[in-house]
Amino acid sequence: MQYIPNILFVIALVAGIGYFTKNIRKVIRNIRLGKDVDRSDNKGERFKNMAMIALGQSKMVRRPVSGILHIVVYLGFIIINIEVLEIIIDGIFGTHRIFAFLGGFYDFLIASFEILAFLVLVGVILFWIRRNVIKLKRFWNPEMKGWPQNDGNLILYFEMVLMTLFLTMNAADLQLQELGADHYIKAGAYPISQFISPLFNGMSEGSLILLERSAWWLHILGILVFLNYLYFSKHLHILLAFPNTYFGDLNPKGKIDNLDAVTSEVMLMMDPNADPFAAPAEDEEEAEPSTFGASDVTDLNWAQLLNAYTCTECGRCTSECPANQTGKKLSPRKIMMDTRDRLKEVGDNIDKNGSFVDDGKKLLNDYISPEELWACTSCNACVEACPVSISPLSIIIDMRRYLVMEESAAPTELNVMMSNIENNGAPWPFNQMDRVNWSNE
Amino acid sequence: MSETVKVPTMAEYMAEGKKPEVLFWVGCAGSFDDRAKKITKAFVKLLHNANVDFAVLGTEESCTGDPAKRAGNEFLFQMQAVTNIEVMNAYEIKKVVTACPHCFNTLKNEYPALGGDYEVMHHTQFLKSLLDEGRLTVEGGKFKGKRITFHDPCYLGRANNVYEAPRDLLKKLEVELIEMKRCKRNGLCCGAGGAQMFKEPEPGNKDVNVERTEDALETKPDIIAAGCPFCNTMMTDGVKSKEKEDSIEVLDVAELIANAQDL
């Protein structure tokens, strides 16, 4: 009977980590639905980017208030997780504060966790105020309506509850240590929970143990639930920010890739020796004709899909977007949210049917409208603003490519501009022979 | 504007069996847009003044394909690129300078993979290098002490991280350089990029160029300096919409330097 808690703990741990692993495999499977793109070059620069941008939060602090608050929560999250290691060992073996033998260092650790937990609590409350009381515009854009807004708040509530439980657990423990209760060895320093502890003055040892155990269990179960919540939320960025900054585009922001499929066609057209009536080579016949540009998530590359899962909907991109600032429908954040929502839908479709069965929907039109795509000035403000190296612009360009090259659906004025280039080598209807007339006007 | 400037073409150089130091890529705006032609002329005057051995492609130059590419027409872009590259490679071009950040970006970043590998410079970078080499002198002249704010072109700034060359040149003019609240990597677009220049904007509550002009007007400038013919048009229109065209000029960095010396 005495091992029941240990067994229950192991079951919860295995179930929690197991379900999370299952879902993460789905995320990886979905990302791999994207087309191939080579991001295996320049490993040194990539590691440096990951270290600076993800680990070092270099782009977060460009907005100092949210940046510094975020660093507090981020550091708290990482460092307090050392405590989770102790909790897991205690849970499995039925021990209590197994690392107490570290003595003074243990006191230091627990004291730092407490201070960080308190700072995280403050940080998270300030985040909540920014979203719900100050109502910062970027958290209230149309695409945030409904689930995205609730998602953001739920994450904050989770963190508030977890930190409160952690401090409550320590406060009750401190009381028990002072009472000299069995099992509760004197260990740790409690700079924060010593102020909570007096609230429990006069409680019986039994009640204190019940309180301490409840807080302990709820804290660790809460962590496991939160871990599994990630998959259903925008909060996956705590993991994916690392691979996403590593695999980010290293080219100058102005460079847009040249489509290889187009290059081979253009080279063929320009080759005077090419036989226009030649039968296609054997292997070419088998190959599926590729579409130009993207109308659905499977037309995008895996790095763009990883971008979509990494986006945590902070909205810095949208708040910097010139189109969005001037009331256009385009929101770079929505481009990323739509891409992820559609990718999840395609993934669920595959889970249900074994392989993808046409659902009559596409990323284009069903999620992202041409009006949004045509409002972009390709100014790269969104790309510059993103703290985790996401490029909404690359998706916008790929979708424009589909509209223009597969559907000939460019706005009329752009068709005029393009036929001018085709006919006379300039976007306006001027004769190429007049190109140096300016010199003697 | 009826003054003739001497502009040699690559074909003329070829006929004489010579090669210029640099190809001046004029671009479509610089060739055909009435406002941008003035920038082209100002830059040519500076090139002559610094004794730069340059040539243009003239009637052999064609659109780089930038607006087509940004509009999604990769076919048209690559057709343009491959044709231009063929011409430039035939002339064995090594170094290109252009006064248009869109041409600059496309030539520099998107042509190499298609076989067009050149050293490409924006005209502000090129003028800065002439200055550093002592071939060009930049003096305050009539702009000395004027309040000037520089609008970063997206395709020069964020797209290619060139922020200092135009500012270094302006500082040489002994002007009072005032930054807008959104500048350098945070600079707001003028609204023309991504082929927007050639179409009406999508429905909204404001035009991007007006928003950006308001940024500029906050600095109470005498002159708004630009480094891109399209930004120039957008900012000029913005200033007009605010009815400030009598008190505020929009000028390219090259024009400022040339005009300062009454070239």
Boltz contact constraints between the chains, C-beta under 6 A:
constraints:
  - contact:
      token1: [A, 252]
      token2: [B, 109]
      max_distance: 6.0
  - contact:
      token1: [A, 252]
      token2: [B, 160]
      max_distance: 6.0
  - contact:
      token1: [A, 253]
      token2: [B, 158]
      max_distance: 6.0
  - contact:
      token1: [A, 253]
      token2: [B, 159]
      max_distance: 6.0
  - contact:
      token1: [A, 254]
      token2: [B, 105]
      max_distance: 6.0
  - contact:
      token1: [A, 254]
      token2: [B, 109]
      max_distance: 6.0
  - contact:
      token1: [A, 254]
      token2: [B, 155]
      max_distance: 6.0
  - contact:
      token1: [A, 254]
      token2: [B, 159]
      max_distance: 6.0
  - contact:
      token1: [A, 254]
      token2: [B, 160]
      max_distance: 6.0
  - contact:
      token1: [A, 255]
      token2: [B, 109]
      max_distance: 6.0
  - contact:
      token1: [A, 258]
      token2: [B, 113]
      max_distance: 6.0
  - contact:
      token1: [A, 259]
      token2: [B, 74]
      max_distance: 6.0
  - contact:
      token1: [A, 262]
      token2: [B, 74]
      max_distance: 6.0
  - contact:
      token1: [A, 262]
      token2: [B, 75]
      max_distance: 6.0
  - contact:
      token1: [A, 262]
      token2: [B, 78]
      max_distance: 6.0
  - contact:
      token1: [A, 266]
      token2: [B, 78]
      max_distance: 6.0
  - contact:
      token1: [A, 266]
      token2: [B, 79]
      max_distance: 6.0
  - contact:
      token1: [A, 266]
      token2: [B, 82]
      max_distance: 6.0
  - contact:
      token1: [A, 270]
      token2: [B, 82]
      max_distance: 6.0
  - contact:
      token1: [A, 322]
      token2: [B, 188]
      max_distance: 6.0
  - contact:
      token1: [A, 322]
      token2: [B, 189]
      max_distance: 6.0
  - contact:
      token1: [A, 322]
      token2: [B, 208]
      max_distance: 6.0
  - contact:
      token1: [A, 326]
      token2: [B, 204]
      max_distance: 6.0
  - contact:
      token1: [A, 326]
      token2: [B, 206]
      max_distance: 6.0
  - contact:
      token1: [A, 326]
      token2: [B, 208]
      max_distance: 6.0
  - contact:
      token1: [A, 326]
      token2: [B, 211]
      max_distance: 6.0
  - contact:
      token1: [A, 327]
      token2: [B, 204]
      max_distance: 6.0
  - contact:
      token1: [A, 327]
      token2: [B, 205]
      max_distance: 6.0
  - contact:
      token1: [A, 328]
      token2: [B, 202]
      max_distance: 6.0
  - contact:
      token1: [A, 328]
      token2: [B, 204]
      max_distance: 6.0
  - contact:
      token1: [A, 371]
      token2: [B, 202]
      max_distance: 6.0
  - contact:
      token1: [A, 374]
      token2: [B, 202]
      max_distance: 6.0
  - contact:
      token1: [A, 375]
      token2: [B, 202]
      max_distance: 6.0
  - contact:
      token1: [A, 376]
      token2: [B, 194]
      max_distance: 6.0
  - contact:
      token1: [A, 377]
      token2: [B, 189]
      max_distance: 6.0
  - contact:
      token1: [A, 377]
      token2: [B, 191]
      max_distance: 6.0
  - contact:
      token1: [A, 377]
      token2: [B, 193]
      max_distance: 6.0
  - contact:
      token1: [A, 377]
      token2: [B, 194]
      max_distance: 6.0
  - contact:
      token1: [A, 377]
      token2: [B, 196]
      max_distance: 6.0
  - contact:
      token1: [A, 378]
      token2: [B, 70]
      max_distance: 6.0
  - contact:
      token1: [A, 378]
      token2: [B, 193]
      max_distance: 6.0
  - contact:
      token1: [A, 378]
      token2: [B, 194]
      max_distance: 6.0
  - contact:
      token1: [A, 379]
      token2: [B, 154]
      max_distance: 6.0
  - contact:
      token1: [A, 379]
      token2: [B, 189]
      max_distance: 6.0
  - contact:
      token1: [A, 379]
      token2: [B, 193]
      max_distance: 6.0
  - contact:
      token1: [A, 380]
      token2: [B, 158]
      max_distance: 6.0
  - contact:
      token1: [A, 380]
      token2: [B, 159]
      max_distance: 6.0
  - contact:
      token1: [A, 384]
      token2: [B, 158]
      max_distance: 6.0
  - contact:
      token1: [A, 384]
      token2: [B, 185]
      max_distance: 6.0
  - contact:
      token1: [A, 400]
      token2: [B, 72]
      max_distance: 6.0
  - contact:
      token1: [A, 401]
      token2: [B, 72]
      max_distance: 6.0
  - contact:
      token1: [A, 401]
      token2: [B, 74]
      max_distance: 6.0
  - contact:
      token1: [A, 403]
      token2: [B, 72]
      max_distance: 6.0
  - contact:
      token1: [A, 404]
      token2: [B, 72]
      max_distance: 6.0
  - contact:
      token1: [A, 404]
      token2: [B, 73]
      max_distance: 6.0
  - contact:
      token1: [A, 411]
      token2: [B, 199]
      max_distance: 6.0
  - contact:
      token1: [A, 413]
      token2: [B, 198]
      max_distance: 6.0
  - contact:
      token1: [A, 413]
      token2: [B, 199]
      max_distance: 6.0
  - contact:
      token1: [A, 414]
      token2: [B, 71]
      max_distance: 6.0
  - contact:
      token1: [A, 414]
      token2: [B, 195]
      max_distance: 6.0
  - contact:
      token1: [A, 414]
      token2: [B, 199]
      max_distance: 6.0
  - contact:
      token1: [A, 417]
      token2: [B, 198]
      max_distance: 6.0
  - contact:
      token1: [A, 418]
      token2: [B, 68]
      max_distance: 6.0
  - contact:
      token1: [A, 418]
      token2: [B, 73]
      max_distance: 6.0
  - contact:
      token1: [A, 418]
      token2: [B, 76]
      max_distance: 6.0
  - contact:
      token1: [A, 421]
      token2: [B, 63]
      max_distance: 6.0
  - contact:
      token1: [A, 421]
      token2: [B, 68]
      max_distance: 6.0
  - contact:
      token1: [A, 425]
      token2: [B, 62]
      max_distance: 6.0
  - contact:
      token1: [A, 425]
      token2: [B, 63]
      max_distance: 6.0
  - contact:
      token1: [A, 426]
      token2: [B, 28]
      max_distance: 6.0
  - contact:
      token1: [A, 426]
      token2: [B, 63]
      max_distance: 6.0
  - contact:
      token1: [A, 427]
      token2: [B, 28]
      max_distance: 6.0
  - contact:
      token1: [A, 427]
      token2: [B, 67]
      max_distance: 6.0
  - contact:
      token1: [A, 427]
      token2: [B, 198]
      max_distance: 6.0
  - contact:
      token1: [A, 428]
      token2: [B, 32]
      max_distance: 6.0
  - contact:
      token1: [A, 430]
      token2: [B, 32]
      max_distance: 6.0
  - contact:
      token1: [A, 432]
      token2: [B, 59]
      max_distance: 6.0
  - contact:
      token1: [A, 433]
      token2: [B, 59]
      max_distance: 6.0
  - contact:
      token1: [A, 435]
      token2: [B, 31]
      max_distance: 6.0
  - contact:
      token1: [A, 435]
      token2: [B, 58]
      max_distance: 6.0
  - contact:
      token1: [A, 435]
      token2: [B, 59]
      max_distance: 6.0
  - contact:
      token1: [A, 435]
      token2: [B, 61]
      max_distance: 6.0
  - contact:
      token1: [A, 436]
      token2: [B, 58]
      max_distance: 6.0
  - contact:
      token1: [A, 438]
      token2: [B, 37]
      max_distance: 6.0
  - contact:
      token1: [A, 438]
      token2: [B, 40]
      max_distance: 6.0
  - contact:
      token1: [A, 439]
      token2: [B, 5]
      max_distance: 6.0
  - contact:
      token1: [A, 439]
      token2: [B, 7]
      max_distance: 6.0
  - contact:
      token1: [A, 440]
      token2: [B, 4]
      max_distance: 6.0
  - contact:
      token1: [A, 441]
      token2: [B, 1]
      max_distance: 6.0
